[in-house]
């Protein structure tokens, strides 16, 4: 099977996006993979540090291997928002295909320094590296009852992006262009700052960009971002909401049911439905 970098470059060339869908439960994972297999879409499975510690690094790799063999799909596993070189090394050693070092809260010099170390270690193992410049709002997935305010100083500066990629040789760059983790309670977040993405692209050229906080982002904005070089779109909050909402409803409707697979069926289907909608927006169907 071709590696993750191959498919990300294919996405750039053919102007589609690959969804990174995060999971912390096998039922969520079944919903993701069922729909990707049906639509023949490549997929990146994401686990944050917290999610990976809950699932287990080696366990996540083993599950990926089983699903690859069963489906024949290009399925890749990414350590999302890794905060330390030590933990990223553990993920690489366990067999992750990709790692994301989130040094966005560090001074640029320190971010570059650690990312270079991550790249050096990852390349020895054939692992793809994602770096991040600019601060993507919030630290966790949640619903916001009030309009989320994007700070101008948190947006990715084109000159910083250029320096970062030149010095680190990271494969992908996560950018801050008005995106944020979580979702506004309306279900639709403010528009992306696509003019910022255009300025970054003009400065760095043919780079591979990542859009974090894809949940709730207007579909037209995502499609335009893909045309400007975004090849990976991260979805987590919407999956959590769909899954947990259906579990709550199932338990409320079947208060005496104690067999998990009977009340998880609708939750799995809700994940399948959402993933199908995202694949349609990203244009990744039949790209496996």
C-alpha positions as protocol buffer text, in pm:
chain_id: "A"
residue {
  index: 1
  type: UNK
  ca { x: 0 y: 0 z: 0 }
}
residue {
  index: 2
  type: UNK
  ca { x: 118 y: 352 z: -81 }
}
residue {
  index: 3
  type: UNK
  ca { x: 200 y: 566 z: 223 }
}
residue {
  index: 4
  type: UNK
  ca { x: 7 y: 863 z: 365 }
}
residue {
  index: 5
  type: UNK
  ca { x: 224 y: 1121 z: 187 }
}
residue {
  index: 6
  type: UNK
  ca { x: 138 y: 963 z: -149 }
}
residue {
  index: 7
  type: UNK
  ca { x: -235 y: 1003 z: -91 }
}
residue {
  index: 8
  type: UNK
  ca { x: -199 y: 1355 z: 45 }
}
residue {
  index: 9
  type: UNK
  ca { x: -6 y: 1458 z: -265 }
}
residue {
  index: 10
  type: UNK
  ca { x: -267 y: 1283 z: -479 }
}
residue {
  index: 11
  type: UNK
  ca { x: -533 y: 1489 z: -300 }
}
residue {
  index: 12
  type: UNK
  ca { x: -343 y: 1809 z: -377 }
}
residue {
  index: 13
  type: UNK
  ca { x: -300 y: 1720 z: -743 }
}
residue {
  index: 14
  type: UNK
  ca { x: -661 y: 1607 z: -794 }
}
residue {
  index: 15
  type: UNK
  ca { x: -814 y: 1879 z: -572 }
}
residue {
  index: 16
  type: UNK
  ca { x: -991 y: 1674 z: -308 }
}
residue {
  index: 17
  type: UNK
  ca { x: -955 y: 1653 z: 69 }
}
residue {
  index: 18
  type: UNK
  ca { x: -896 y: 1354 z: 294 }
}
residue {
  index: 19
  type: UNK
  ca { x: -1095 y: 1348 z: 614 }
}
residue {
  index: 20
  type: UNK
  ca { x: -926 y: 1286 z: 945 }
}
residue {
  index: 21
  type: UNK
  ca { x: -1195 y: 1143 z: 1168 }
}
residue {
  index: 22
  type: UNK
  ca { x: -1102 y: 1109 z: 1535 }
}
residue {
  index: 23
  type: UNK
  ca { x: -1218 y: 818 z: 1748 }
}
residue {
  index: 24
  type: UNK
  ca { x: -1188 y: 688 z: 2102 }
}
residue {
  index: 25
  type: UNK
  ca { x: -1431 y: 398 z: 2077 }
}
residue {
  index: 26
  type: UNK
  ca { x: -1457 y: 101 z: 1841 }
}
residue {
  index: 27
  type: UNK
  ca { x: -1822 y: 174 z: 1769 }
}
residue {
  index: 28
  type: UNK
  ca { x: -1727 y: 519 z: 1638 }
}
residue {
  index: 29
  type: UNK
  ca { x: -1455 y: 356 z: 1432 }
}
residue {
  index: 30
  type: UNK
  ca { x: -1696 y: 106 z: 1279 }
}
residue {
  index: 31
  type: UNK
  ca { x: -1919 y: 389 z: 1162 }
}
residue {
  index: 32
  type: UNK
  ca { x: -1624 y: 574 z: 1006 }
}
residue {
  index: 33
  type: UNK
  ca { x: -1482 y: 273 z: 825 }
}
residue {
  index: 34
  type: UNK
  ca { x: -1819 y: 136 z: 711 }
}
residue {
  index: 35
  type: UNK
  ca { x: -1891 y: 455 z: 518 }
}
residue {
  index: 36
  type: UNK
  ca { x: -1536 y: 497 z: 384 }
}
residue {
  index: 37
  type: UNK
  ca { x: -1544 y: 139 z: 254 }
}
residue {
  index: 38
  type: UNK
  ca { x: -1884 y: 194 z: 93 }
}
residue {
  index: 39
  type: UNK
  ca { x: -1766 y: 513 z: -80 }
}
residue {
  index: 40
  type: UNK
  ca { x: -1411 y: 387 z: -150 }
}
residue {
  index: 41
  type: UNK
  ca { x: -1253 y: 686 z: 22 }
}
residue {
  index: 42
  type: UNK
  ca { x: -905 y: 702 z: 173 }
}
residue {
  index: 43
  type: UNK
  ca { x: -923 y: 795 z: 539 }
}
residue {
  index: 44
  type: UNK
  ca { x: -703 y: 919 z: 822 }
}
residue {
  index: 45
  type: UNK
  ca { x: -798 y: 798 z: 1167 }
}
residue {
  index: 46
  type: UNK
  ca { x: -701 y: 1049 z: 1435 }
}
residue {
  index: 47
  type: UNK
  ca { x: -632 y: 1002 z: 1802 }
}
residue {
  index: 48
  type: UNK
  ca { x: -539 y: 1294 z: 2023 }
}
residue {
  index: 49
  type: UNK
  ca { x: -301 y: 1229 z: 2312 }
}
residue {
  index: 50
  type: UNK
  ca { x: -603 y: 1173 z: 2537 }
}
residue {
  index: 51
  type: UNK
  ca { x: -781 y: 950 z: 2287 }
}
residue {
  index: 52
  type: UNK
  ca { x: -466 y: 749 z: 2218 }
}
residue {
  index: 53
  type: UNK
  ca { x: -405 y: 692 z: 2588 }
}
residue {
  index: 54
  type: UNK
  ca { x: -763 y: 570 z: 2626 }
}
residue {
  index: 55
  type: UNK
  ca { x: -746 y: 335 z: 2325 }
}
residue {
  index: 56
  type: UNK
  ca { x: -376 y: 249 z: 2357 }
}
residue {
  index: 57
  type: UNK
  ca { x: -109 y: 331 z: 2097 }
}
residue {
  index: 58
  type: UNK
  ca { x: -33 y: -31 z: 2010 }
}
residue {
  index: 59
  type: UNK
  ca { x: -401 y: -123 z: 2019 }
}
residue {
  index: 60
  type: UNK
  ca { x: -486 y: 156 z: 1773 }
}
residue {
  index: 61
  type: UNK
  ca { x: -215 y: 34 z: 1536 }
}
residue {
  index: 62
  type: UNK
  ca { x: -341 y: -326 z: 1560 }
}
residue {
  index: 63
  type: UNK
  ca { x: -698 y: -215 z: 1485 }
}
residue {
  index: 64
  type: UNK
  ca { x: -576 y: -16 z: 1184 }
}
residue {
  index: 65
  type: UNK
  ca { x: -393 y: -323 z: 1052 }
}
residue {
  index: 66
  type: UNK
  ca { x: -703 y: -541 z: 1085 }
}
residue {
  index: 67
  type: UNK
  ca { x: -922 y: -284 z: 911 }
}
residue {
  index: 68
  type: UNK
  ca { x: -674 y: -238 z: 627 }
}
residue {
  index: 69
  type: UNK
  ca { x: -663 y: -612 z: 567 }
}
residue {
  index: 70
  type: UNK
  ca { x: -1040 y: -649 z: 586 }
}
residue {
  index: 71
  type: UNK
  ca { x: -1131 y: -354 z: 362 }
}
residue {
  index: 72
  type: UNK
  ca { x: -828 y: -305 z: 138 }
}
residue {
  index: 73
  type: UNK
  ca { x: -866 y: 69 z: 200 }
}
residue {
  index: 74
  type: UNK
  ca { x: -579 y: 315 z: 241 }
}
residue {
  index: 75
  type: UNK
  ca { x: -632 y: 371 z: 614 }
}
residue {
  index: 76
  type: UNK
  ca { x: -376 y: 584 z: 798 }
}
residue {
  index: 77
  type: UNK
  ca { x: -336 y: 654 z: 1168 }
}
residue {
  index: 78
  type: UNK
  ca { x: -236 y: 998 z: 1294 }
}
residue {
  index: 79
  type: UNK
  ca { x: -131 y: 1111 z: 1643 }
}
residue {
  index: 80
  type: UNK
  ca { x: -322 y: 1439 z: 1664 }
}
residue {
  index: 81
  type: UNK
  ca { x: -197 y: 1742 z: 1863 }
}
residue {
  index: 82
  type: UNK
  ca { x: 105 y: 1572 z: 2017 }
}
residue {
  index: 83
  type: UNK
  ca { x: 262 y: 1812 z: 2265 }
}
residue {
  index: 84
  type: UNK
  ca { x: 596 y: 1645 z: 2335 }
}
residue {
  index: 85
  type: UNK
  ca { x: 875 y: 1483 z: 2136 }
}
residue {
  index: 86
  type: UNK
  ca { x: 877 y: 1190 z: 2378 }
}
residue {
  index: 87
  type: UNK
  ca { x: 513 y: 1099 z: 2320 }
}
residue {
  index: 88
  type: UNK
  ca { x: 542 y: 1142 z: 1944 }
}
residue {
  index: 89
  type: UNK
  ca { x: 836 y: 901 z: 1949 }
}
residue {
  index: 90
  type: UNK
  ca { x: 617 y: 649 z: 2133 }
}
residue {
  index: 91
  type: UNK
  ca { x: 350 y: 681 z: 1863 }
}
residue {
  index: 92
  type: UNK
  ca { x: 609 y: 644 z: 1587 }
}
residue {
  index: 93
  type: UNK
  ca { x: 762 y: 339 z: 1754 }
}
residue {
  index: 94
  type: UNK
  ca { x: 416 y: 185 z: 1796 }
}
residue {
  index: 95
  type: UNK
  ca { x: 357 y: 210 z: 1420 }
}
residue {
  index: 96
  type: UNK
  ca { x: 156 y: 527 z: 1358 }
}
residue {
  index: 97
  type: UNK
  ca { x: 166 y: 646 z: 995 }
}
residue {
  index: 98
  type: UNK
  ca { x: 160 y: 1016 z: 1082 }
}
residue {
  index: 99
  type: UNK
  ca { x: 226 y: 1244 z: 1377 }
}
residue {
  index: 100
  type: UNK
  ca { x: 126 y: 1602 z: 1442 }
}
residue {
  index: 101
  type: UNK
  ca { x: 346 y: 1814 z: 1665 }
}
residue {
  index: 102
  type: UNK
  ca { x: 145 y: 2104 z: 1802 }
}
residue {
  index: 103
  type: UNK
  ca { x: 398 y: 2367 z: 1898 }
}
residue {
  index: 104
  type: UNK
  ca { x: 160 y: 2652 z: 1821 }
}
residue {
  index: 105
  type: UNK
  ca { x: 173 y: 2793 z: 2175 }
}
residue {
  index: 106
  type: UNK
  ca { x: 552 y: 2804 z: 2174 }
}
residue {
  index: 107
  type: UNK
  ca { x: 764 y: 3089 z: 2040 }
}
residue {
  index: 108
  type: UNK
  ca { x: 831 y: 3026 z: 1670 }
}
residue {
  index: 109
  type: UNK
  ca { x: 1200 y: 2950 z: 1736 }
}
residue {
  index: 110
  type: UNK
  ca { x: 1113 y: 2678 z: 1988 }
}
residue {
  index: 111
  type: UNK
  ca { x: 837 y: 2540 z: 1766 }
}
residue {
  index: 112
  type: UNK
  ca { x: 1084 y: 2509 z: 1478 }
}
residue {
  index: 113
  type: UNK
  ca { x: 1350 y: 2351 z: 1699 }
}
residue {
  index: 114
  type: UNK
  ca { x: 1127 y: 2072 z: 1832 }
}
residue {
  index: 115
  type: UNK
  ca { x: 955 y: 2013 z: 1498 }
}
residue {
  index: 116
  type: UNK
  ca { x: 1297 y: 1957 z: 1339 }
}
residue {
  index: 117
  type: UNK
  ca { x: 1367 y: 1688 z: 1599 }
}
residue {
  index: 118
  type: UNK
  ca { x: 1030 y: 1526 z: 1531 }
}
residue {
  index: 119
  type: UNK
  ca { x: 1098 y: 1528 z: 1156 }
}
residue {
  index: 120
  type: UNK
  ca { x: 1445 y: 1381 z: 1206 }
}
residue {
  index: 121
  type: UNK
  ca { x: 1310 y: 1090 z: 1412 }
}
residue {
  index: 122
  type: UNK
  ca { x: 1000 y: 1035 z: 1199 }
}
residue {
  index: 123
  type: UNK
  ca { x: 1186 y: 1021 z: 869 }
}
residue {
  index: 124
  type: UNK
  ca { x: 1399 y: 732 z: 995 }
}
residue {
  index: 125
  type: UNK
  ca { x: 1074 y: 537 z: 1031 }
}
residue {
  index: 126
  type: UNK
  ca { x: 898 y: 656 z: 715 }
}
residue {
  index: 127
  type: UNK
  ca { x: 642 y: 856 z: 912 }
}
residue {
  index: 128
  type: UNK
  ca { x: 471 y: 1171 z: 781 }
}
residue {
  index: 129
  type: UNK
  ca { x: 494 y: 1484 z: 998 }
}
residue {
  index: 130
  type: UNK
  ca { x: 244 y: 1766 z: 1040 }
}
residue {
  index: 131
  type: UNK
  ca { x: 352 y: 2091 z: 1199 }
}
residue {
  index: 132
  type: UNK
  ca { x: 147 y: 2390 z: 1309 }
}
residue {
  index: 133
  type: UNK
  ca { x: 199 y: 2768 z: 1292 }
}
residue {
  index: 134
  type: UNK
  ca { x: -50 y: 3016 z: 1431 }
}
residue {
  index: 135
  type: UNK
  ca { x: -290 y: 2941 z: 1714 }
}
residue {
  index: 136
  type: UNK
  ca { x: -608 y: 2750 z: 1637 }
}
residue {
  index: 137
  type: UNK
  ca { x: -865 y: 2862 z: 1892 }
}
residue {
  index: 138
  type: UNK
  ca { x: -948 y: 2652 z: 2200 }
}
residue {
  index: 139
  type: UNK
  ca { x: -802 y: 2337 z: 2346 }
}
residue {
  index: 140
  type: UNK
  ca { x: -1097 y: 2099 z: 2338 }
}
residue {
  index: 141
  type: UNK
  ca { x: -1406 y: 2007 z: 2140 }
}
residue {
  index: 142
  type: UNK
  ca { x: -1718 y: 2173 z: 2279 }
}
residue {
  index: 143
  type: UNK
  ca { x: -2033 y: 2364 z: 2196 }
}
residue {
  index: 144
  type: UNK
  ca { x: -2018 y: 2744 z: 2219 }
}
residue {
  index: 145
  type: UNK
  ca { x: -2337 y: 2924 z: 2316 }
}
residue {
  index: 146
  type: UNK
  ca { x: -2193 y: 3258 z: 2209 }
}
residue {
  index: 147
  type: UNK
  ca { x: -2009 y: 3362 z: 1894 }
}
residue {
  index: 148
  type: UNK
  ca { x: -1647 y: 3247 z: 1909 }
}
residue {
  index: 149
  type: UNK
  ca { x: -1408 y: 3537 z: 1860 }
}
residue {
  index: 150
  type: UNK
  ca { x: -1102 y: 3486 z: 1641 }
}
residue {
  index: 151
  type: UNK
  ca { x: -802 y: 3691 z: 1748 }
}
residue {
  index: 152
  type: UNK
  ca { x: -615 y: 3854 z: 1462 }
}
residue {
  index: 153
  type: UNK
  ca { x: -279 y: 3785 z: 1624 }
}
residue {
  index: 154
  type: UNK
  ca { x: -356 y: 3410 z: 1631 }
}
residue {
  index: 155
  type: UNK
  ca { x: -385 y: 3381 z: 1252 }
}
residue {
  index: 156
  type: UNK
  ca { x: -94 y: 3220 z: 1068 }
}
residue {
  index: 157
  type: UNK
  ca { x: 149 y: 3477 z: 934 }
}
residue {
  index: 158
  type: UNK
  ca { x: 264 y: 3391 z: 579 }
}
residue {
  index: 159
  type: UNK
  ca { x: 628 y: 3477 z: 652 }
}
residue {
  index: 160
  type: UNK
  ca { x: 626 y: 3252 z: 961 }
}
residue {
  index: 161
  type: UNK
  ca { x: 476 y: 2967 z: 760 }
}
residue {
  index: 162
  type: UNK
  ca { x: 746 y: 3004 z: 496 }
}
residue {
  index: 163
  type: UNK
  ca { x: 1028 y: 3005 z: 750 }
}
residue {
  index: 164
  type: UNK
  ca { x: 877 y: 2711 z: 940 }
}
residue {
  index: 165
  type: UNK
  ca { x: 846 y: 2487 z: 635 }
}
residue {
  index: 166
  type: UNK
  ca { x: 1189 y: 2582 z: 501 }
}
residue {
  index: 167
  type: UNK
  ca { x: 1368 y: 2507 z: 828 }
}
residue {
  index: 168
  type: UNK
  ca { x: 1172 y: 2205 z: 954 }
}
residue {
  index: 169
  type: UNK
  ca { x: 1098 y: 2019 z: 628 }
}
residue {
  index: 170
  type: UNK
  ca { x: 762 y: 1914 z: 777 }
}
residue {
  index: 171
  type: UNK
  ca { x: 534 y: 1739 z: 526 }
}
residue {
  index: 172
  type: UNK
  ca { x: 215 y: 1925 z: 618 }
}
residue {
  index: 173
  type: UNK
  ca { x: 127 y: 2255 z: 778 }
}
residue {
  index: 174
  type: UNK
  ca { x: -177 y: 2314 z: 997 }
}
residue {
  index: 175
  type: UNK
  ca { x: -287 y: 2675 z: 958 }
}
residue {
  index: 176
  type: UNK
  ca { x: -499 y: 2917 z: 1160 }
}
residue {
  index: 177
  type: UNK
  ca { x: -734 y: 3092 z: 918 }
}
residue {
  index: 178
  type: UNK
  ca { x: -1040 y: 3155 z: 1134 }
}
residue {
  index: 179
  type: UNK
  ca { x: -1095 y: 2787 z: 1218 }
}
residue {
  index: 180
  type: UNK
  ca { x: -1127 y: 2668 z: 1577 }
}
residue {
  index: 181
  type: UNK
  ca { x: -1183 y: 2349 z: 1774 }
}
residue {
  index: 182
  type: UNK
  ca { x: -1539 y: 2291 z: 1880 }
}
residue {
  index: 183
  type: UNK
  ca { x: -1851 y: 2428 z: 1717 }
}
residue {
  index: 184
  type: UNK
  ca { x: -2099 y: 2709 z: 1773 }
}
residue {
  index: 185
  type: UNK
  ca { x: -2435 y: 2592 z: 1906 }
}
residue {
  index: 186
  type: UNK
  ca { x: -2606 y: 2688 z: 1579 }
}
residue {
  index: 187
  type: UNK
  ca { x: -2405 y: 2414 z: 1408 }
}
residue {
  index: 188
  type: UNK
  ca { x: -2252 y: 2657 z: 1158 }
}
residue {
  index: 189
  type: UNK
  ca { x: -1931 y: 2839 z: 1244 }
}
residue {
  index: 190
  type: UNK
  ca { x: -1813 y: 3174 z: 1103 }
}
residue {
  index: 191
  type: UNK
  ca { x: -1658 y: 3180 z: 759 }
}
residue {
  index: 192
  type: UNK
  ca { x: -1292 y: 3097 z: 714 }
}
residue {
  index: 193
  type: UNK
  ca { x: -1046 y: 3376 z: 640 }
}
residue {
  index: 194
  type: UNK
  ca { x: -969 y: 3245 z: 293 }
}
residue {
  index: 195
  type: UNK
  ca { x: -774 y: 3558 z: 205 }
}
residue {
  index: 196
  type: UNK
  ca { x: -525 y: 3457 z: 476 }
}
residue {
  index: 197
  type: UNK
  ca { x: -490 y: 3111 z: 322 }
}
residue {
  index: 198
  type: UNK
  ca { x: -432 y: 3269 z: -21 }
}
residue {
  index: 199
  type: UNK
  ca { x: -159 y: 3490 z: 124 }
}
residue {
  index: 200
  type: UNK
  ca { x: 6 y: 3189 z: 290 }
}
residue {
  index: 201
  type: UNK
  ca { x: -8 y: 2994 z: -36 }
}
residue {
  index: 202
  type: UNK
  ca { x: 140 y: 3288 z: -227 }
}
residue {
  index: 203
  type: UNK
  ca { x: 429 y: 3297 z: 20 }
}
residue {
  index: 204
  type: UNK
  ca { x: 507 y: 2924 z: 57 }
}
residue {
  index: 205
  type: UNK
  ca { x: 403 y: 2787 z: -282 }
}
residue {
  index: 206
  type: UNK
  ca { x: 289 y: 2429 z: -334 }
}
residue {
  index: 207
  type: UNK
  ca { x: 259 y: 2317 z: 31 }
}
residue {
  index: 208
  type: UNK
  ca { x: 19 y: 2065 z: 184 }
}
residue {
  index: 209
  type: UNK
  ca { x: -217 y: 2242 z: 426 }
}
residue {
  index: 210
  type: UNK
  ca { x: -432 y: 2101 z: 705 }
}
residue {
  index: 211
  type: UNK
  ca { x: -759 y: 2246 z: 832 }
}
residue {
  index: 212
  type: UNK
  ca { x: -821 y: 2174 z: 1199 }
}
residue {
  index: 213
  type: UNK
  ca { x: -1160 y: 2234 z: 1356 }
}
residue {
  index: 214
  type: UNK
  ca { x: -1350 y: 2130 z: 1045 }
}
residue {
  index: 215
  type: UNK
  ca { x: -1670 y: 2063 z: 1240 }
}
residue {
  index: 216
  type: UNK
  ca { x: -1930 y: 2328 z: 1159 }
}
residue {
  index: 217
  type: UNK
  ca { x: -1718 y: 2499 z: 894 }
}
residue {
  index: 218
  type: UNK
  ca { x: -1935 y: 2612 z: 601 }
}
residue {
  index: 219
  type: UNK
  ca { x: -1917 y: 2360 z: 315 }
}
residue {
  index: 220
  type: UNK
  ca { x: -1836 y: 2621 z: 50 }
}
residue {
  index: 221
  type: UNK
  ca { x: -1542 y: 2743 z: 259 }
}
residue {
  index: 222
  type: UNK
  ca { x: -1403 y: 2390 z: 285 }
}
residue {
  index: 223
  type: UNK
  ca { x: -1438 y: 2338 z: -90 }
}
residue {
  index: 224
  type: UNK
  ca { x: -1257 y: 2665 z: -161 }
}
residue {
  index: 225
  type: UNK
  ca { x: -985 y: 2582 z: 93 }
}
residue {
  index: 226
  type: UNK
  ca { x: -925 y: 2252 z: -88 }
}
residue {
  index: 227
  type: UNK
  ca { x: -875 y: 2443 z: -412 }
}
residue {
  index: 228
  type: UNK
  ca { x: -613 y: 2653 z: -229 }
}
residue {
  index: 229
  type: UNK
  ca { x: -412 y: 2354 z: -107 }
}
residue {
  index: 230
  type: UNK
  ca { x: -588 y: 2206 z: 198 }
}
residue {
  index: 231
  type: UNK
  ca { x: -553 y: 1828 z: 168 }
}
residue {
  index: 232
  type: UNK
  ca { x: -660 y: 1713 z: 516 }
}
residue {
  index: 233
  type: UNK
  ca { x: -966 y: 1824 z: 711 }
}
residue {
  index: 234
  type: UNK
  ca { x: -1004 y: 1722 z: 1077 }
}
residue {
  index: 235
  type: UNK
  ca { x: -1349 y: 1630 z: 1207 }
}
residue {
  index: 236
  type: UNK
  ca { x: -1407 y: 1541 z: 1572 }
}
residue {
  index: 237
  type: UNK
  ca { x: -1673 y: 1749 z: 1751 }
}
residue {
  index: 238
  type: UNK
  ca { x: -1951 y: 1668 z: 1505 }
}
residue {
  index: 239
  type: UNK
  ca { x: -1872 y: 1297 z: 1538 }
}
residue {
  index: 240
  type: UNK
  ca { x: -1881 y: 1318 z: 1916 }
}
residue {
  index: 241
  type: UNK
  ca { x: -2211 y: 1503 z: 1911 }
}
residue {
  index: 242
  type: UNK
  ca { x: -2373 y: 1260 z: 1667 }
}
residue {
  index: 243
  type: UNK
  ca { x: -2250 y: 954 z: 1856 }
}
residue {
  index: 244
  type: UNK
  ca { x: -2320 y: 1071 z: 2211 }
}
residue {
  index: 245
  type: UNK
  ca { x: -2658 y: 1220 z: 2119 }
}
residue {
  index: 246
  type: UNK
  ca { x: -2778 y: 891 z: 1974 }
}
residue {
  index: 247
  type: UNK
  ca { x: -2649 y: 692 z: 2271 }
}
residue {
  index: 248
  type: UNK
  ca { x: -2842 y: 922 z: 2507 }
}
residue {
  index: 249
  type: UNK
  ca { x: -3161 y: 888 z: 2305 }
}
residue {
  index: 250
  type: UNK
  ca { x: -3127 y: 511 z: 2280 }
}
residue {
  index: 251
  type: UNK
  ca { x: -3079 y: 475 z: 2655 }
}
residue {
  index: 252
  type: UNK
  ca { x: -3374 y: 705 z: 2726 }
}
residue {
  index: 253
  type: UNK
  ca { x: -3596 y: 507 z: 2488 }
}
residue {
  index: 254
  type: UNK
  ca { x: -3481 y: 165 z: 2611 }
}
residue {
  index: 255
  type: UNK
  ca { x: -3420 y: 222 z: 2980 }
}
residue {
  index: 256
  type: UNK
  ca { x: -3413 y: -149 z: 3061 }
}
residue {
  index: 257
  type: UNK
  ca { x: -3178 y: -251 z: 2778 }
}
residue {
  index: 258
  type: UNK
  ca { x: -2836 y: -365 z: 2905 }
}
residue {
  index: 259
  type: UNK
  ca { x: -2687 y: -515 z: 2587 }
}
residue {
  index: 260
  type: UNK
  ca { x: -2452 y: -247 z: 2443 }
}
residue {
  index: 261
  type: UNK
  ca { x: -2459 y: -356 z: 2080 }
}
residue {
  index: 262
  type: UNK
  ca { x: -2839 y: -318 z: 2076 }
}
residue {
  index: 263
  type: UNK
  ca { x: -2837 y: 45 z: 2186 }
}
residue {
  index: 264
  type: UNK
  ca { x: -2520 y: 143 z: 1995 }
}
residue {
  index: 265
  type: UNK
  ca { x: -2662 y: 57 z: 1651 }
}
residue {
  index: 266
  type: UNK
  ca { x: -2819 y: 398 z: 1594 }
}
residue {
  index: 267
  type: UNK
  ca { x: -2504 y: 575 z: 1718 }
}
residue {
  index: 268
  type: UNK
  ca { x: -2293 y: 384 z: 1465 }
}
residue {
  index: 269
  type: UNK
  ca { x: -2537 y: 475 z: 1189 }
}
residue {
  index: 270
  type: UNK
  ca { x: -2526 y: 843 z: 1289 }
}
residue {
  index: 271
  type: UNK
  ca { x: -2147 y: 838 z: 1248 }
}
residue {
  index: 272
  type: UNK
  ca { x: -2179 y: 666 z: 909 }
}
residue {
  index: 273
  type: UNK
  ca { x: -2425 y: 930 z: 791 }
}
residue {
  index: 274
  type: UNK
  ca { x: -2205 y: 1219 z: 902 }
}
residue {
  index: 275
  type: UNK
  ca { x: -1891 y: 1071 z: 747 }
}
residue {
  index: 276
  type: UNK
  ca { x: -2079 y: 1024 z: 419 }
}
residue {
  index: 277
  type: UNK
  ca { x: -2179 y: 1390 z: 418 }
}
residue {
  index: 278
  type: UNK
  ca { x: -1819 y: 1498 z: 480 }
}
residue {
  index: 279
  type: UNK
  ca { x: -1678 y: 1271 z: 210 }
}
residue {
  index: 280
  type: UNK
  ca { x: -1922 y: 1430 z: -35 }
}
residue {
  index: 281
  type: UNK
  ca { x: -1799 y: 1779 z: 62 }
}
residue {
  index: 282
  type: UNK
  ca { x: -1433 y: 1674 z: 50 }
}
residue {
  index: 283
  type: UNK
  ca { x: -1469 y: 1500 z: -287 }
}
residue {
  index: 284
  type: UNK
  ca { x: -1275 y: 1191 z: -173 }
}
residue {
  index: 285
  type: UNK
  ca { x: -1520 y: 920 z: -287 }
}
residue {
  index: 286
  type: UNK
  ca { x: -1365 y: 667 z: -528 }
}
residue {
  index: 287
  type: UNK
  ca { x: -1015 y: 805 z: -461 }
}
residue {
  index: 288
  type: UNK
  ca { x: -889 y: 499 z: -270 }
}
